Amino acid sequence: GAAGFGEVSLLPRRAEAGEPRRAFVLTFKGDIQASQVNALREEVTAVIRAADPGRGDECVVVLSSGGGTVTGYGLAAAQLSRLKAAGIKLVIQVEQVAASGGYMMACTADVLHASPFAVLGSIGVISEQPNVYERLKKEGIEFTTVTAGKYKRTLTPTKKIDPKDMAKSEADVKEILSLFKEFVGKNRPSLDIDNVATGETWFGEQAVEKGLCDALMTADDYLLKLADAGAEVFSIRYAPPPKAPSLAALSASAASAATSVGVEAGALGGLRGALGSWLLSGAAPQPQGPGYYVADPMAGAERADSGVGGVGVDEWPDW
């Protein structure tokens, strides 16, 4: 079973001479907001602290995302770039899709693999919104917005479309695309960026031909290849700290505890007594910090006799 917080860490220490190299596996399944970046930053930090580039340690990211917000995926790509800046080899495995913002992340890899029917590309930018100005006008509704600054508000759902606003929005989108292309070009300099930055997507073999990825290989095959070569493979997953119970929950727990130990509620002296009863009953959880669950994919197989459990946890301070 999973070890609890405070258990001996299974996050490997830095390798010493003669020890096998290690591969740290992260999984990123992105949504529109790239909300998984909150866990990704913690996992990347853990790998940077534990990996030893001098021994050939590497980070493998199993990625699947169709893209989303510019800011969210820009940050996610920046987190992966931290690994390269630390000298850690970054291998990214695209199992199904790495499009738009997802490809922005994927292109940071030193080695980029894709499954045969994975979809890659969509290097482009989109901005869209409905406009209900005419309908509101028919209904006799006028929407007023007060702004300061020439371009503080351009296209909005309730404002009449102005050609000048449209031109400004188009210029903004083109500027974002320019930044996107520049980022991909720096990370994959051999790529003919103008040929692929069209918003199109390509399947595995076509993606290899276009230079969007390096080879066709599933994550399973690559991890088995590492294991067969003698590497230790660890899957890293960040576990956020447990939330502290609310005052209402404390009060309810206190009342229940008081009843269970046969203590008169009036004798507890209000909330202070109730909290005391709650603590004495053993209902109060001990303070715990966030941690990293570290699962060894080889446990139960090649490393079944190693004495290392399948799941552990490593404490980490709050940021």
Disulfide bonds with the S-S distance in Angstrom:
none
